[in-house]
Amino acid sequence: MASKDERLALNVAGAYYVDESCVDCGACPATAPGNFRRCDDTGTSYVYRQPETELERSLCREALEGCPTESIGDNGDET
């Protein structure tokens, strides 16, 4: 389960985030490319834009559920 205390600084503020346990497998940017990106410098993925539509929220939820390291968190409206 993702930890808010280990949330990556690259993430934009909002409900979804990626934490330090990310191994940059590429699954989340492949699943929700409008919301996740990879960072070559850190070797992690991160949320660059929070979901705004039902489709984007659905894709982010799919990315969260499919994350092999459980590095994606969703804390509602918390930042």
N, CA, C and O atoms as a Tinker XYZ file with bonds, in Angstrom:
   316  protein
     1  N      0.837000   -1.174000    0.000000    73     2
     2  CA     0.000000    0.000000    0.000000    64     1     3
     3  C      0.889000    1.248000    0.000000    63     2     4     5
     4  O      1.853000    1.326000    0.762000    81     3
     5  N      0.570000    2.209000   -0.842000    73     3     6
     6  CA     1.339000    3.442000   -0.954000    64     5     7
     7  C      1.273000    4.229000    0.349000    63     6     8     9
     8  O      0.278000    4.186000    1.073000    81     7
     9  N      2.353000    4.945000    0.627000    73     7    10
    10  CA     2.459000    5.725000    1.858000    64     9    11
    11  C      2.504000    7.214000    1.547000    63    10    12    13
    12  O      3.343000    7.664000    0.766000    81    11
    13  N      1.592000    7.988000    2.164000    73    11    14
    14  CA     1.619000    9.442000    1.985000    64    13    15
    15  C      2.934000   10.035000    2.471000    63    14    16    17
    16  O      3.402000   11.038000    1.930000    81    15
    17  N      3.533000    9.421000    3.490000    73    15    18
    18  CA     4.790000    9.915000    4.038000    64    17    19
    19  C      5.955000    9.739000    3.064000    63    18    20    21
    20  O      6.982000   10.407000    3.185000    81    19
    21  N      5.785000    8.831000    2.094000    73    19    22
    22  CA     6.840000    8.568000    1.111000    64    21    23
    23  C      6.451000    9.072000   -0.281000    63    22    24    25
    24  O      7.038000    8.667000   -1.284000    81    23
    25  N      5.473000    9.945000   -0.326000    73    23    26
    26  CA     4.996000   10.533000   -1.583000    64    25    27
    27  C      6.146000   11.249000   -2.279000    63    26    28    29
    28  O      6.868000   12.026000   -1.655000    81    27
    29  N      6.316000   10.985000   -3.579000    73    27    30
    30  CA     7.378000   11.635000   -4.355000    64    29    31
    31  C      7.072000   13.115000   -4.564000    63    30    32    33
    32  O      5.924000   13.492000   -4.799000    81    31
    33  N      8.100000   13.944000   -4.478000    73    31    34
    34  CA     7.943000   15.388000   -4.662000    64    33    35
    35  C      7.519000   15.738000   -6.088000    63    34    36    37
    36  O      6.957000   16.810000   -6.313000    81    35
    37  N      7.774000   14.862000   -7.045000    73    35    38
    38  CA     7.401000   15.115000   -8.444000    64    37    39
    39  C      5.893000   15.158000   -8.661000    63    38    40    41
    40  O      5.427000   15.797000   -9.604000    81    39
    41  N      5.122000   14.488000   -7.801000    73    39    42
    42  CA     3.673000   14.434000   -7.954000    64    41    43
    43  C      3.049000   15.821000   -7.814000    63    42    44    45
    44  O      3.472000   16.615000   -6.974000    81    43
    45  N      2.050000   16.108000   -8.634000    73    43    46
    46  CA     1.271000   17.324000   -8.431000    64    45    47
    47  C      0.361000   17.102000   -7.231000    63    46    48    49
    48  O      0.062000   15.961000   -6.879000    81    47
    49  N     -0.074000   18.165000   -6.613000    73    47    50
    50  CA    -0.972000   18.070000   -5.470000    64    49    51
    51  C     -2.290000   17.442000   -5.894000    63    50    52    53
    52  O     -2.760000   17.655000   -7.012000    81    51
    53  N     -2.875000   16.674000   -5.002000    73    51    54
    54  CA    -4.163000   16.074000   -5.276000    64    53    55
    55  C     -4.273000   14.666000   -4.740000    63    54    56    57
    56  O     -3.388000   14.183000   -4.033000    81    55
    57  N     -5.348000   14.026000   -5.076000    73    55    58
    58  CA    -5.685000   12.719000   -4.524000    64    57    59
    59  C     -4.696000   11.623000   -4.892000    63    58    60    61
    60  O     -4.256000   10.866000   -4.028000    81    59
    61  N     -4.352000   11.538000   -6.149000    73    59    62
    62  CA    -3.469000   10.447000   -6.599000    64    61    63
    63  C     -2.010000   10.842000   -6.470000    63    62    64    65
    64  O     -1.646000   11.998000   -6.684000    81    63
    65  N     -1.177000    9.872000   -6.118000    73    63    66
    66  CA     0.258000   10.097000   -6.003000    64    65    67
    67  C      0.992000    8.770000   -6.157000    63    66    68    69
    68  O      0.399000    7.695000   -6.064000    81    67
    69  N      2.294000    8.874000   -6.395000    73    67    70
    70  CA     3.184000    7.717000   -6.447000    64    69    71
    71  C      4.189000    7.903000   -5.320000    63    70    72    73
    72  O      4.662000    9.014000   -5.082000    81    71
    73  N      4.519000    6.804000   -4.619000    73    71    74
    74  CA     5.466000    6.930000   -3.519000    64    73    75
    75  C      6.842000    6.369000   -3.885000    63    74    76    77
    76  O      7.059000    5.913000   -5.008000    81    75
    77  N      7.756000    6.409000   -2.935000    73    75    78
    78  CA     9.153000    6.033000   -3.160000    64    77    79
    79  C      9.372000    4.557000   -3.485000    63    78    80    81
    80  O     10.468000    4.179000   -3.901000    81    79
    81  N      8.368000    3.729000   -3.308000    73    79    82
    82  CA     8.533000    2.301000   -3.608000    64    81    83
    83  C      8.429000    1.998000   -5.101000    63    82    84    85
    84  O      8.613000    0.851000   -5.509000    81    83
    85  N      8.137000    3.002000   -5.914000    73    83    86
    86  CA     8.010000    2.830000   -7.364000    64    85    87
    87  C      9.322000    2.342000   -7.976000    63    86    88    89
    88  O     10.398000    2.844000   -7.655000    81    87
    89  N      9.211000    1.351000   -8.865000    73    87    90
    90  CA    10.375000    0.819000   -9.577000    64    89    91
    91  C     10.330000    1.191000  -11.059000    63    90    92    93
    92  O     11.110000    0.673000  -11.858000    81    91
    93  N      9.412000    2.092000  -11.423000    73    91    94
    94  CA     9.278000    2.586000  -12.794000    64    93    95
    95  C      9.084000    1.460000  -13.803000    63    94    96    97
    96  O      9.781000    1.386000  -14.815000    81    95
    97  N      8.124000    0.585000  -13.508000    73    95    98
    98  CA     7.837000   -0.522000  -14.415000    64    97    99
    99  C      7.156000   -0.040000  -15.700000    63    98   100   101
   100  O      7.154000   -0.743000  -16.710000    81    99
   101  N      6.579000    1.169000  -15.650000    73    99   102
   102  CA     5.928000    1.729000  -16.823000    64   101   103
   103  C      4.459000    1.408000  -16.951000    63   102   104   105
   104  O      3.819000    1.828000  -17.915000    81   103
   105  N      3.905000    0.667000  -15.995000    73   103   106
   106  CA     2.495000    0.271000  -16.093000    64   105   107
   107  C      1.544000    1.456000  -15.968000    63   106   108   109
   108  O      0.583000    1.551000  -16.732000    81   107
   109  N      1.789000    2.359000  -15.027000    73   107   110
   110  CA     0.827000    3.455000  -14.842000    64   109   111
   111  C      0.831000    4.447000  -16.011000    63   110   112   113
   112  O     -0.247000    4.877000  -16.422000    81   111
   113  N      1.992000    4.835000  -16.568000    73   111   114
   114  CA     1.922000    5.703000  -17.744000    64   113   115
   115  C      1.289000    5.007000  -18.952000    63   114   116   117
   116  O      0.686000    5.659000  -19.804000    81   115
   117  N      1.429000    3.690000  -19.019000    73   115   118
   118  CA     0.806000    2.951000  -20.118000    64   117   119
   119  C     -0.708000    2.880000  -19.938000    63   118   120   121
   120  O     -1.454000    2.913000  -20.916000    81   119
   121  N     -1.158000    2.782000  -18.693000    73   119   122
   122  CA    -2.583000    2.671000  -18.397000    64   121   123
   123  C     -3.284000    4.024000  -18.439000    63   122   124   125
   124  O     -4.377000    4.142000  -18.991000    81   123
   125  N     -2.659000    5.041000  -17.857000    73   123   126
   126  CA    -3.266000    6.378000  -17.779000    64   125   127
   127  C     -2.235000    7.427000  -18.212000    63   126   128   129
   128  O     -1.740000    8.192000  -17.385000    81   127
   129  N     -1.916000    7.459000  -19.509000    73   127   130
   130  CA    -0.866000    8.364000  -19.993000    64   129   131
   131  C     -1.187000    9.846000  -19.828000    63   130   132   133
   132  O     -0.280000   10.679000  -19.852000    81   131
   133  N     -2.443000   10.182000  -19.663000    73   131   134
   134  CA    -2.822000   11.573000  -19.455000    64   133   135
   135  C     -2.576000   12.055000  -18.040000    63   134   136   137
   136  O     -2.730000   13.240000  -17.744000    81   135
   137  N     -2.188000   11.127000  -17.156000    73   135   138
   138  CA    -2.032000   11.481000  -15.752000    64   137   139
   139  C     -0.685000   11.080000  -15.139000    63   138   140   141
   140  O     -0.234000   11.696000  -14.174000    81   139
   141  N     -0.049000   10.052000  -15.698000    73   139   142
   142  CA     1.226000    9.573000  -15.164000    64   141   143
   143  C      2.329000    9.739000  -16.198000    63   142   144   145
   144  O      2.103000    9.602000  -17.400000    81   143
   145  N      3.518000   10.034000  -15.707000    73   143   146
   146  CA     4.707000   10.108000  -16.554000    64   145   147
   147  C      5.852000    9.400000  -15.857000    63   146   148   149
   148  O      5.824000    9.161000  -14.650000    81   147
   149  N      6.860000    9.072000  -16.656000    73   147   150
   150  CA     8.086000    8.478000  -16.123000    64   149   151
   151  C      9.145000    9.558000  -16.031000    63   150   152   153
   152  O      9.182000   10.482000  -16.844000    81   151
   153  N     10.016000    9.432000  -15.020000    73   151   154
   154  CA    11.125000   10.363000  -14.846000    64   153   155
   155  C     12.421000    9.574000  -14.914000    63   154   156   157
   156  O     12.723000    8.792000  -14.012000    81   155
   157  N     13.182000    9.772000  -15.970000    73   155   158
   158  CA    14.448000    9.062000  -16.125000    64   157   159
   159  C     15.450000    9.435000  -15.040000    63   158   160   161
   160  O     16.258000    8.603000  -14.627000    81   159
   161  N     15.403000   10.677000  -14.577000    73   159   162
   162  CA    16.362000   11.129000  -13.570000    64   161   163
   163  C     16.212000   10.404000  -12.238000    63   162   164   165
   164  O     17.204000   10.102000  -11.574000    81   163
   165  N     14.964000   10.127000  -11.847000    73   163   166
   166  CA    14.729000    9.475000  -10.557000    64   165   167
   167  C     14.453000    7.981000  -10.686000    63   166   168   169
   168  O     14.502000    7.252000   -9.695000    81   167
   169  N     14.164000    7.521000  -11.901000    73   167   170
   170  CA    13.835000    6.116000  -12.088000    64   169   171
   171  C     12.500000    5.755000  -11.480000    63   170   172   173
   172  O     12.310000    4.644000  -10.986000    81   171
   173  N     11.568000    6.708000  -11.519000    73   171   174
   174  CA    10.220000    6.492000  -10.986000    64   173   175
   175  C      9.193000    7.079000  -11.935000    63   174   176   177
   176  O      9.519000    7.860000  -12.829000    81   175
   177  N      7.966000    6.692000  -11.724000    73   175   178
   178  CA     6.845000    7.347000  -12.382000    64   177   179
   179  C      6.201000    8.273000  -11.369000    63   178   180   181
   180  O      6.466000    8.166000  -10.172000    81   179
   181  N      5.354000    9.186000  -11.840000    73   179   182
   182  CA     4.719000   10.160000  -10.948000    64   181   183
   183  C      3.441000   10.681000  -11.591000    63   182   184   185
   184  O      3.221000   10.511000  -12.790000    81   183
   185  N      2.607000   11.314000  -10.783000    73   183   186
   186  CA     1.367000   11.928000  -11.273000    64   185   187
   187  C      1.703000   13.348000  -11.694000    63   186   188   189
   188  O      2.097000   14.177000  -10.873000    81   187
   189  N      1.541000   13.620000  -12.988000    73   187   190
   190  CA     1.832000   14.976000  -13.467000    64   189   191
   191  C      0.561000   15.789000  -13.646000    63   190   192   193
   192  O      0.612000   17.012000  -13.774000    81   191
   193  N     -0.591000   15.103000  -13.653000    73   191   194
   194  CA    -1.878000   15.797000  -13.760000    64   193   195
   195  C     -2.925000   14.930000  -13.083000    63   194   196   197
   196  O     -3.050000   13.744000  -13.388000    81   195
   197  N     -3.674000   15.520000  -12.167000    73   195   198
   198  CA    -4.735000   14.782000  -11.488000    64   197   199
   199  C     -5.896000   14.537000  -12.456000    63   198   200   201
   200  O     -6.148000   15.352000  -13.343000    81   199
   201  N     -6.598000   13.419000  -12.287000    73   199   202
   202  CA    -7.720000   13.130000  -13.185000    64   201   203
   203  C     -8.844000   14.149000  -13.023000    63   202   204   205
   204  O     -9.149000   14.589000  -11.914000    81   203
   205  N     -9.455000   14.517000  -14.151000    73   203   206
   206  CA   -10.529000   15.501000  -14.145000    64   205   207
   207  C    -11.851000   14.933000  -14.634000    63   206   208   209
   208  O    -12.911000   15.465000  -14.305000    81   207
   209  N    -11.805000   13.870000  -15.409000    73   207   210
   210  CA   -13.034000   13.286000  -15.950000    64   209   211
   211  C    -13.253000   11.895000  -15.354000    63   210   212   213
   212  O    -12.350000   11.317000  -14.749000    81   211
   213  N    -14.450000   11.375000  -15.531000    73   211   214
   214  CA   -14.743000   10.014000  -15.051000    64   213   215
   215  C    -13.825000    8.995000  -15.721000    63   214   216   217
   216  O    -13.362000    8.057000  -15.072000    81   215
   217  N    -13.560000    9.173000  -17.012000    73   215   218
   218  CA   -12.667000    8.258000  -17.717000    64   217   219
   219  C    -11.265000    8.310000  -17.114000    63   218   220   221
   220  O    -10.658000    7.270000  -16.861000    81   219
   221  N    -10.755000    9.506000  -16.888000    73   219   222
   222  CA    -9.428000    9.631000  -16.286000    64   221   223
   223  C     -9.390000    9.030000  -14.883000    63   222   224   225
   224  O     -8.420000    8.363000  -14.523000    81   223
   225  N    -10.439000    9.260000  -14.085000    73   223   226
   226  CA   -10.483000    8.664000  -12.749000    64   225   227
   227  C    -10.507000    7.145000  -12.833000    63   226   228   229
   228  O     -9.872000    6.460000  -12.030000    81   227
   229  N    -11.231000    6.630000  -13.791000    73   227   230
   230  CA   -11.296000    5.180000  -13.988000    64   229   231
   231  C     -9.937000    4.614000  -14.384000    63   230   232   233
   232  O     -9.532000    3.565000  -13.883000    81   231
   233  N     -9.235000    5.299000  -15.277000    73   231   234
   234  CA    -7.911000    4.843000  -15.705000    64   233   235
   235  C     -6.892000    4.941000  -14.568000    63   234   236   237
   236  O     -6.037000    4.066000  -14.428000    81   235
   237  N     -6.976000    5.986000  -13.765000    73   235   238
   238  CA    -6.074000    6.107000  -12.615000    64   237   239
   239  C     -6.360000    5.009000  -11.598000    63   238   240   241
   240  O     -5.429000    4.456000  -11.012000    81   239
   241  N     -7.613000    4.691000  -11.384000    73   239   242
   242  CA    -7.984000    3.608000  -10.468000    64   241   243
   243  C     -7.443000    2.286000  -11.007000    63   242   244   245
   244  O     -6.932000    1.464000  -10.247000    81   243
   245  N     -7.558000    2.083000  -12.324000    73   243   246
   246  CA    -7.019000    0.869000  -12.953000    64   245   247
   247  C     -5.505000    0.794000  -12.764000    63   246   248   249
   248  O     -4.971000   -0.279000  -12.482000    81   247
   249  N     -4.809000    1.925000  -12.918000    73   247   250
   250  CA    -3.364000    1.962000  -12.706000    64   249   251
   251  C     -3.028000    1.628000  -11.258000    63   250   252   253
   252  O     -2.100000    0.862000  -10.997000    81   251
   253  N     -3.776000    2.194000  -10.314000    73   251   254
   254  CA    -3.556000    1.922000   -8.898000    64   253   255
   255  C     -3.718000    0.428000   -8.612000    63   254   256   257
   256  O     -2.870000   -0.183000   -7.962000    81   255
   257  N     -4.795000   -0.143000   -9.096000    73   255   258
   258  CA    -5.082000   -1.554000   -8.830000    64   257   259
   259  C     -4.100000   -2.491000   -9.525000    63   258   260   261
   260  O     -3.875000   -3.608000   -9.057000    81   259
   261  N     -3.514000   -2.049000  -10.638000    73   259   262
   262  CA    -2.587000   -2.896000  -11.383000    64   261   263
   263  C     -1.125000   -2.690000  -11.026000    63   262   264   265
   264  O     -0.262000   -3.390000  -11.555000    81   263
   265  N     -0.826000   -1.742000  -10.136000    73   263   266
   266  CA     0.561000   -1.447000   -9.783000    64   265   267
   267  C      1.184000   -2.637000   -9.057000    63   266   268   269
   268  O      0.711000   -3.021000   -7.987000    81   267
   269  N      2.244000   -3.228000   -9.624000    73   267   270
   270  CA     2.831000   -4.426000   -9.022000    64   269   271
   271  C      3.530000   -4.172000   -7.687000    63   270   272   273
   272  O      3.733000   -5.109000   -6.914000    81   271
   273  N      3.899000   -2.929000   -7.405000    73   271   274
   274  CA     4.567000   -2.620000   -6.139000    64   273   275
   275  C      3.661000   -1.845000   -5.185000    63   274   276   277
   276  O      4.108000   -1.408000   -4.125000    81   275
   277  N      2.389000   -1.672000   -5.555000    73   275   278
   278  CA     1.414000   -0.928000   -4.746000    64   277   279
   279  C      1.944000    0.453000   -4.364000    63   278   280   281
   280  O      1.823000    0.890000   -3.220000    81   279
   281  N      2.532000    1.123000   -5.345000    73   279   282
   282  CA     3.173000    2.427000   -5.129000    64   281   283
   283  C      2.257000    3.608000   -5.414000    63   282   284   285
   284  O      2.662000    4.754000   -5.220000    81   283
   285  N      1.041000    3.359000   -5.868000    73   283   286
   286  CA     0.110000    4.439000   -6.185000    64   285   287
   287  C     -0.910000    4.549000   -5.067000    63   286   288   289
   288  O     -1.496000    3.558000   -4.630000    81   287
   289  N     -1.107000    5.788000   -4.613000    73   287   290
   290  CA    -2.084000    6.026000   -3.570000    64   289   291
   291  C     -3.196000    6.941000   -4.051000    63   290   292   293
   292  O     -3.024000    7.703000   -5.002000    81   291
   293  N     -4.341000    6.854000   -3.379000    73   291   294
   294  CA    -5.488000    7.713000   -3.636000    64   293   295
   295  C     -6.077000    8.049000   -2.278000    63   294   296   297
   296  O     -6.736000    7.218000   -1.653000    81   295
   297  N     -5.838000    9.257000   -1.832000    73   295   298
   298  CA    -6.314000    9.673000   -0.526000    64   297   299
   299  C     -7.439000   10.685000   -0.624000    63   298   300   301
   300  O     -7.484000   11.648000    0.142000    81   299
   301  N     -8.354000   10.469000   -1.571000    73   299   302
   302  CA    -9.478000   11.364000   -1.710000    64   301   303
   303  C     -9.031000   12.771000   -2.045000    63   302   304   305
   304  O     -8.286000   12.970000   -3.005000    81   303
   305  N     -9.466000   13.740000   -1.280000    73   303   306
   306  CA    -9.119000   15.137000   -1.553000    64   305   307
   307  C     -7.859000   15.572000   -0.841000    63   306   308   309
   308  O     -7.453000   16.727000   -0.968000    81   307
   309  N     -7.227000   14.682000   -0.096000    73   307   310
   310  CA    -6.011000   15.047000    0.630000    64   309   311
   311  C     -4.860000   15.268000   -0.328000    63   310   312   313
   312  O     -4.812000   14.664000   -1.399000    81   311
   313  N     -3.939000   16.126000    0.052000    73   311   314
   314  CA    -2.742000   16.359000   -0.757000    64   313   315
   315  C     -1.533000   15.795000   -0.070000    63   314   316
   316  O     -0.423000   15.891000   -0.595000    81   315
